[in-house]
């Protein structure tokens, strides 16, 4: 690999914006950071990328995606969605187990890793899924090679609901892995669904979704998970926190030392229940997008460091599926291509700083999961880097890279766009005109994420 110099960028890293900073990439690693002029002999031996006026950040690490492989590849697959990911500045992902078959054994887990090694454009890890009867498989998991255990404490998907008290107790008391949870109280949701059907029949408006999967159901389930984690000293990560009440369950302050952490997703930070009238099924997620007050509380939680990570819960479905009536419409939507630019837009609008965006999307996932040498712009770290340019552009079908071919952001304009994405020091994606699709270097493949084993 030839040396690469990213020259004179505005580097956003570790709470600072460093102007006129250059990065030397050598053999996939950040070899040196120059705060002044790069020596002529170094420039002469490298490929030079002029980053004047552009931001350079560490690659985004998305700790919650559903890339639909195996078994649901008509909606998405690892190759297609990692193309969209690198186009959005995501250089590492952690994929969920609700595929077909569900990833609930070590053998099935390793099959996904092998497939990713063949086709993934970015770095990868996969969760092992918990059920009411696979504790022994969970206890076999190597924490240095796997990101975590996924527990559905609300039946968001298929038969993976873990509701057995003895199973939950054993999971939280015996597993040495990070446990990532989807928290919604299923009995409340079922009662709300019954009431909605009695009121509306089969024509339930999508605006009822946050009333069916309401804040109370989220709070009850999240409280239970936090209580179990405190009782047994479990390393707990609560995914897609969506309501104001839940935020009080998490401690503010620095991530270092926390055993109970939380995540907010892009759609909960961007949309509110006022948007159902316009977007309908396109913003039907589980947990539901809730009120404007909940959205503002989540943004405060990010700024107060009660919310530790920002991710996507990228979960594509076909437009045909999403155009069904409420009870027949699946929850979820595609987000990895637009998550970073959406958060940068919120930064530009004063909701959070650009330094905070980088902290929550790049630094914090690396720290929280103890990923080896990623998530920061530091000497000796893997050169997962994203160059960001400016220039107003609009999301259209013509520039969407998701296999499903649609986005809840269609028609939205953004000020920032991803200009270059580097994975392990290799240029994977480049685009000088965000109104069109960019250029992918498909020969570049990502690496399996490695975790250093600290709990």
C-alpha positions as CSV (number, residue, x, y, z in Angstrom):
1,X,0.0,0.0,0.0
2,X,1.3,3.4,-0.9
3,X,1.5,6.0,1.9
4,X,-1.5,8.5,1.9
5,X,-1.4,12.0,3.2
6,X,-4.7,13.7,4.0
7,X,-3.5,17.2,4.0
8,X,-4.7,20.4,5.9
9,X,-8.0,19.1,7.2
10,X,-10.1,20.3,10.1
11,X,-9.7,17.3,12.4
12,X,-12.6,16.7,14.8
13,X,-11.2,14.4,17.5
14,X,-11.4,14.0,21.3
15,X,-13.4,17.1,21.9
16,X,-11.4,19.4,19.7
17,X,-11.4,20.8,16.2
18,X,-7.8,21.1,15.0
19,X,-7.4,23.2,11.9
20,X,-4.7,22.7,9.2
21,X,-3.9,19.2,10.4
22,X,-2.5,16.4,8.2
23,X,-2.6,12.6,8.7
24,X,-0.1,10.2,7.3
25,X,-1.6,6.7,6.6
26,X,0.9,3.9,6.2
27,X,0.0,0.2,5.8
28,X,-3.5,0.8,7.0
29,X,-2.5,2.6,10.2
30,X,-2.3,6.2,11.3
31,X,1.4,6.7,11.2
32,X,1.7,10.3,12.1
33,X,-0.4,13.4,12.8
34,X,1.1,16.7,11.6
35,X,0.0,19.9,13.3
36,X,2.2,22.0,11.0
37,X,3.7,21.6,7.5
38,X,4.3,18.1,6.3
39,X,7.9,17.6,5.3
40,X,8.6,17.7,1.6
41,X,10.2,14.2,1.6
42,X,7.1,12.7,3.2
43,X,4.8,14.5,0.6
44,X,6.9,13.3,-2.3
45,X,6.6,9.6,-1.3
46,X,2.8,9.7,-0.7
47,X,-0.5,10.0,-2.5
48,X,-1.7,13.5,-1.3
49,X,-5.4,14.2,-0.7
50,X,-6.1,18.0,-0.3
51,X,-8.5,18.3,2.6
52,X,-8.5,22.1,2.8
53,X,-11.8,23.3,4.2
54,X,-13.0,19.8,4.9
55,X,-13.6,18.1,8.2
56,X,-11.8,14.8,9.0
57,X,-13.3,12.5,11.6
58,X,-12.9,8.9,12.8
59,X,-15.1,6.4,11.0
60,X,-18.6,6.0,12.5
61,X,-19.1,2.8,14.5
62,X,-22.8,1.7,14.3
63,X,-23.6,-0.6,17.2
64,X,-27.1,-1.6,15.9
65,X,-27.9,-2.6,12.4
66,X,-30.1,-5.3,10.7
67,X,-28.4,-6.1,7.4
68,X,-30.9,-9.0,6.8
69,X,-28.4,-11.7,5.8
70,X,-29.1,-14.6,5.8
71,X,-32.6,-15.4,4.8
72,X,-34.1,-11.9,4.1
73,X,-31.8,-10.8,1.3
74,X,-34.6,-9.6,-0.9
75,X,-34.6,-6.5,1.5
76,X,-30.9,-6.1,2.1
77,X,-27.7,-8.0,2.4
78,X,-24.2,-7.4,3.9
79,X,-22.7,-6.3,0.6
80,X,-25.5,-3.9,-0.3
81,X,-25.8,-2.3,3.1
82,X,-22.1,-1.9,3.7
83,X,-22.0,0.0,0.4
84,X,-24.6,2.3,1.8
85,X,-22.8,2.4,5.1
86,X,-19.4,3.6,3.7
87,X,-21.3,6.1,1.6
88,X,-22.6,7.5,4.9
89,X,-19.2,7.4,6.7
90,X,-19.9,4.2,8.7
91,X,-16.7,2.1,8.8
92,X,-17.7,-0.5,11.4
93,X,-21.0,-2.1,12.2
94,X,-22.6,-4.6,14.7
95,X,-25.4,-6.7,13.3
96,X,-28.4,-8.1,15.0
97,X,-29.4,-11.8,15.2
98,X,-33.0,-11.7,13.9
99,X,-32.3,-13.2,10.6
100,X,-33.5,-16.5,9.0
101,X,-32.3,-18.6,10.7
102,X,-31.9,-16.6,13.8
103,X,-28.3,-16.3,15.0
104,X,-28.7,-18.2,18.3
105,X,-25.8,-20.8,18.0
106,X,-22.1,-20.5,17.7
107,X,-22.1,-22.2,14.4
108,X,-24.7,-19.8,12.9
109,X,-22.8,-16.9,14.3
110,X,-19.5,-18.0,12.7
111,X,-21.3,-18.4,9.3
112,X,-22.2,-14.7,9.4
113,X,-18.6,-13.8,10.2
114,X,-17.4,-15.9,7.3
115,X,-19.9,-14.3,4.9
116,X,-18.9,-10.8,6.0
117,X,-15.2,-11.6,5.4
118,X,-16.1,-12.2,1.8
119,X,-18.4,-9.2,1.0
120,X,-18.4,-6.5,3.7
121,X,-16.9,-3.2,2.6
122,X,-16.5,-2.1,6.3
123,X,-15.5,-3.7,9.6
124,X,-17.9,-6.0,11.3
125,X,-19.2,-7.9,14.3
126,X,-22.4,-9.8,15.1
127,X,-24.4,-10.3,18.2
128,X,-25.4,-13.7,19.4
129,X,-29.2,-13.8,20.1
130,X,-30.6,-15.0,23.3
131,X,-33.7,-17.2,23.6
132,X,-35.4,-18.8,26.6
133,X,-33.3,-22.0,26.1
134,X,-29.9,-21.3,24.6
135,X,-27.9,-20.2,27.7
136,X,-25.2,-22.8,27.1
137,X,-24.5,-21.3,23.7
138,X,-24.3,-17.9,25.2
139,X,-21.8,-19.0,27.8
140,X,-19.5,-20.4,25.0
141,X,-19.1,-16.9,23.5
142,X,-15.6,-15.4,23.3
143,X,-15.8,-11.7,24.4
144,X,-12.6,-10.9,22.5
145,X,-14.3,-11.9,19.2
146,X,-18.0,-11.1,19.6
147,X,-19.5,-7.7,20.4
148,X,-22.3,-8.9,22.7
149,X,-25.5,-10.8,23.4
150,X,-28.8,-9.4,22.2
151,X,-31.8,-9.9,24.4
152,X,-35.3,-8.9,23.2
153,X,-37.2,-8.0,26.3
154,X,-40.1,-7.0,24.0
155,X,-41.1,-9.3,21.1
156,X,-40.0,-6.9,18.4
157,X,-39.2,-9.9,16.2
158,X,-40.4,-13.4,15.7
159,X,-40.0,-15.8,18.7
160,X,-36.9,-14.2,20.2
161,X,-38.8,-12.7,23.1
162,X,-37.0,-13.6,26.3
163,X,-39.7,-13.4,29.0
164,X,-38.8,-16.3,31.3
165,X,-37.8,-15.0,34.7
166,X,-35.3,-17.8,35.3
167,X,-33.7,-17.3,31.9
168,X,-33.3,-13.6,32.5
169,X,-31.8,-14.2,35.9
170,X,-29.3,-16.7,34.5
171,X,-28.4,-14.4,31.6
172,X,-27.7,-11.4,33.8
173,X,-26.0,-13.4,36.6
174,X,-23.8,-15.7,34.5
175,X,-22.9,-14.1,31.2
176,X,-19.6,-12.3,31.1
177,X,-20.6,-10.7,27.8
178,X,-22.1,-7.3,27.3
179,X,-25.9,-7.7,27.1
180,X,-27.6,-5.4,24.7
181,X,-31.4,-5.2,25.2
182,X,-34.5,-4.1,23.4
183,X,-36.8,-3.0,26.1
184,X,-40.6,-2.8,25.7
185,X,-43.2,-4.4,28.0
186,X,-45.0,-7.0,25.9
187,X,-48.2,-7.3,28.0
188,X,-48.8,-3.6,27.9
189,X,-48.3,-3.5,24.1
190,X,-50.7,-6.4,23.6
191,X,-53.3,-4.7,25.6
192,X,-52.9,-1.5,23.7
193,X,-53.0,-3.3,20.4
194,X,-56.3,-4.9,21.4
195,X,-57.8,-1.5,22.3
196,X,-56.6,0.0,19.0
197,X,-58.2,-2.8,17.0
198,X,-61.5,-2.5,18.9
199,X,-61.5,1.3,18.2
200,X,-60.3,1.3,14.6
201,X,-60.7,-2.2,13.3
202,X,-58.0,-3.1,10.8
203,X,-57.5,0.6,9.8
204,X,-55.4,1.7,12.7
205,X,-53.7,5.1,11.8
206,X,-49.9,5.1,12.0
207,X,-50.2,8.0,14.4
208,X,-51.5,5.5,17.0
209,X,-48.1,3.7,17.0
210,X,-46.6,5.7,19.9
211,X,-49.8,5.1,21.9
212,X,-49.6,1.4,21.3
213,X,-45.9,1.0,21.9
214,X,-46.0,3.8,24.5
215,X,-43.5,5.4,26.9
216,X,-44.9,3.4,29.8
217,X,-44.1,0.1,28.1
218,X,-40.6,1.3,27.5
219,X,-40.0,2.6,31.0
220,X,-41.3,-0.6,32.7
221,X,-39.1,-2.9,30.6
222,X,-36.0,-0.6,30.8
223,X,-36.4,-0.3,34.6
224,X,-36.5,-4.1,34.9
225,X,-33.3,-4.5,32.8
226,X,-31.5,-1.8,34.8
227,X,-32.6,-3.4,38.1
228,X,-31.3,-6.8,37.0
229,X,-28.0,-5.4,35.9
230,X,-27.5,-3.5,39.2
231,X,-28.4,-6.6,41.1
232,X,-25.9,-8.9,39.3
233,X,-23.2,-6.4,38.2
234,X,-24.0,-7.1,34.6
235,X,-22.5,-5.1,31.7
236,X,-25.8,-3.7,30.2
237,X,-26.4,-1.6,27.1
238,X,-29.9,-0.4,26.5
239,X,-30.6,0.1,22.8
240,X,-32.8,2.8,21.2
241,X,-34.0,4.6,24.3
242,X,-37.0,6.5,23.0
243,X,-38.8,8.3,25.9
244,X,-38.0,11.1,28.4
245,X,-38.8,8.9,31.5
246,X,-36.2,6.3,30.6
247,X,-33.4,8.8,30.6
248,X,-33.6,9.3,34.3
249,X,-32.6,5.6,34.7
250,X,-29.1,6.4,33.4
251,X,-26.3,8.2,35.1
252,X,-24.8,11.4,33.6
253,X,-21.1,11.9,33.1
254,X,-18.2,10.3,31.3
255,X,-18.5,6.8,29.8
256,X,-15.4,5.5,31.5
257,X,-16.4,3.3,34.4
258,X,-20.1,2.9,33.5
259,X,-21.5,-0.6,33.6
260,X,-24.9,0.4,32.4
261,X,-25.0,2.5,29.2
262,X,-27.7,3.7,26.7
263,X,-28.1,4.4,23.1
264,X,-30.3,6.8,21.2
265,X,-31.1,6.3,17.5
266,X,-31.1,8.9,14.7
267,X,-34.8,8.6,14.0
268,X,-35.8,9.3,17.6
269,X,-33.5,12.4,17.6
270,X,-34.8,13.7,14.3
271,X,-38.6,12.9,14.0
272,X,-41.5,13.2,16.5
273,X,-45.1,12.1,16.5
274,X,-46.1,15.2,14.6
275,X,-44.4,13.6,11.6
276,X,-46.6,10.5,11.3
277,X,-49.2,12.5,9.3
278,X,-46.5,13.2,6.6
279,X,-44.4,10.0,6.7
280,X,-46.8,7.4,8.0
281,X,-45.4,3.9,7.7
282,X,-42.0,5.1,6.7
283,X,-41.3,6.2,10.3
284,X,-42.8,3.1,11.9
285,X,-40.1,1.8,14.2
286,X,-40.0,-0.3,17.4
287,X,-39.7,1.4,19.8
288,X,-42.0,4.0,18.4
289,X,-41.0,7.6,17.6
290,X,-42.7,9.5,20.3
291,X,-43.5,13.1,21.2
292,X,-41.6,16.3,20.6
293,X,-40.9,16.5,24.3
294,X,-39.4,13.0,24.2
295,X,-37.2,14.0,21.3
296,X,-36.0,17.1,23.2
297,X,-35.3,15.0,26.3
298,X,-33.2,12.6,24.3
299,X,-31.2,15.5,22.8
300,X,-30.6,16.8,26.4
301,X,-29.7,13.2,27.4
302,X,-27.0,13.2,24.7
303,X,-25.6,16.5,25.8
304,X,-25.7,15.5,29.5
305,X,-24.0,12.2,28.7
306,X,-26.9,10.1,30.0
307,X,-27.1,8.9,26.5
308,X,-23.8,7.3,25.6
309,X,-24.0,6.3,22.0
310,X,-25.9,7.4,18.8
311,X,-26.7,4.6,16.3
312,X,-29.3,3.8,13.7
313,X,-31.2,0.5,14.2
314,X,-30.9,0.4,10.4
315,X,-33.7,-2.1,9.5
316,X,-34.7,-2.0,5.8
317,X,-37.9,-3.3,4.3
318,X,-39.2,-3.1,0.8
319,X,-41.5,-0.2,-0.1
320,X,-44.2,-2.8,-0.9
321,X,-44.0,-4.1,2.6
322,X,-44.1,-0.6,4.1
323,X,-47.1,0.3,2.1
324,X,-49.3,-2.2,3.9
325,X,-51.9,-1.3,6.6
326,X,-50.8,-0.9,10.2
327,X,-51.0,-4.5,11.3
328,X,-49.4,-5.8,8.2
329,X,-46.6,-3.2,7.9
330,X,-43.2,-4.2,9.4
331,X,-41.4,-1.8,11.7
332,X,-38.0,-0.4,10.7
333,X,-36.3,1.5,7.9
334,X,-32.9,2.2,6.3
335,X,-30.6,4.8,7.9
336,X,-26.9,4.0,7.7
337,X,-26.3,6.2,4.6
338,X,-27.8,9.3,6.2
339,X,-27.2,8.9,9.9
340,X,-24.0,11.0,10.1
341,X,-25.2,13.8,7.8
342,X,-28.4,14.0,9.8
343,X,-26.6,14.4,13.1
344,X,-24.3,17.0,11.5
345,X,-27.4,18.8,10.4
346,X,-28.6,18.8,14.0
347,X,-25.2,20.1,15.0
348,X,-25.4,22.9,12.5
349,X,-28.9,23.8,13.9
350,X,-27.4,24.1,17.4
351,X,-28.8,20.9,19.0
352,X,-25.4,19.5,19.8
353,X,-21.8,20.3,18.8
354,X,-19.9,18.6,16.1
355,X,-17.5,17.4,18.7
356,X,-20.4,15.7,20.5
357,X,-21.5,14.0,17.2
358,X,-18.1,12.5,16.9
359,X,-18.0,11.5,20.5
360,X,-21.3,9.7,20.4
361,X,-20.9,8.1,17.0
362,X,-17.2,7.3,16.8
363,X,-15.4,7.5,20.2
364,X,-18.1,6.1,22.5
365,X,-18.9,2.9,20.7
366,X,-15.1,2.1,20.5
367,X,-14.8,2.8,24.2
368,X,-18.0,1.1,25.3
369,X,-17.3,-2.2,23.4
370,X,-13.5,-2.0,24.1
371,X,-12.8,-2.2,20.3
372,X,-9.1,-2.4,19.7
373,X,-7.5,0.7,18.2
374,X,-10.5,2.2,16.4
375,X,-12.8,5.1,16.9
376,X,-10.1,7.8,17.3
377,X,-7.6,9.7,15.2
378,X,-4.5,8.6,17.1
379,X,-1.0,7.4,16.1
380,X,-1.0,3.6,15.8
381,X,-4.8,3.3,15.4
382,X,-6.5,1.8,12.3
383,X,-7.0,4.4,9.7
384,X,-10.8,4.3,9.6
385,X,-11.4,7.9,8.5
386,X,-14.1,10.0,7.0
387,X,-13.6,13.3,5.0
388,X,-16.6,15.6,5.1
389,X,-17.3,18.4,2.7
390,X,-20.0,21.0,2.6
391,X,-22.6,22.0,0.0
392,X,-26.3,21.8,0.2
393,X,-27.8,18.7,-1.5
394,X,-31.0,16.7,-1.4
395,X,-31.7,13.0,-0.8
396,X,-33.4,11.5,-3.9
397,X,-34.0,8.0,-5.2
398,X,-31.1,8.6,-7.6
399,X,-28.5,8.9,-4.9
400,X,-29.8,6.2,-2.5
401,X,-27.6,3.1,-2.1
402,X,-29.8,0.9,0.0
403,X,-31.0,-2.2,-1.6
404,X,-34.6,-1.4,-0.7
405,X,-34.3,1.8,-2.7
406,X,-36.0,4.3,-0.4
407,X,-35.2,6.5,2.6
408,X,-37.3,8.3,5.2
409,X,-35.1,11.3,4.4
410,X,-36.1,11.5,0.7
411,X,-36.7,15.2,-0.1
412,X,-34.6,16.3,2.9
413,X,-31.7,18.6,2.2
414,X,-28.4,18.4,4.1
415,X,-25.5,20.8,4.3
416,X,-22.7,18.2,4.9
417,X,-21.8,15.2,2.7
418,X,-19.4,12.4,2.9
419,X,-16.6,13.1,0.4
420,X,-14.2,10.2,1.2
421,X,-14.3,7.1,3.4
422,X,-11.2,5.1,4.4
423,X,-11.5,1.6,5.9
424,X,-8.2,0.3,7.3
425,X,-6.3,2.9,5.4
426,X,-7.9,2.1,2.0
427,X,-10.1,4.4,0.1
428,X,-13.4,2.6,-0.1
429,X,-15.8,5.5,-1.2
430,X,-15.4,8.8,-2.9
431,X,-17.9,11.4,-4.0
432,X,-17.5,15.0,-5.1
433,X,-21.1,15.4,-6.1
434,X,-23.6,14.2,-3.4
435,X,-26.6,14.7,-5.7
436,X,-25.3,11.6,-7.6
437,X,-24.1,8.2,-6.4
438,X,-20.4,8.1,-5.5
439,X,-17.7,5.7,-6.6
440,X,-17.1,2.5,-4.6
441,X,-13.8,0.5,-4.5
442,X,-15.4,-2.9,-4.0
443,X,-12.1,-4.7,-3.9
444,X,-11.5,-3.4,-0.4
445,X,-13.0,-5.6,2.3
446,X,-13.4,-4.8,6.0
447,X,-12.0,-6.7,9.0
448,X,-13.5,-8.5,11.9
449,X,-13.6,-6.2,15.0
450,X,-11.4,-7.3,17.9
451,X,-12.3,-6.5,21.5
452,X,-9.7,-6.4,24.2
453,X,-11.9,-8.3,26.7
454,X,-12.2,-5.7,29.5
455,X,-15.6,-5.6,31.2
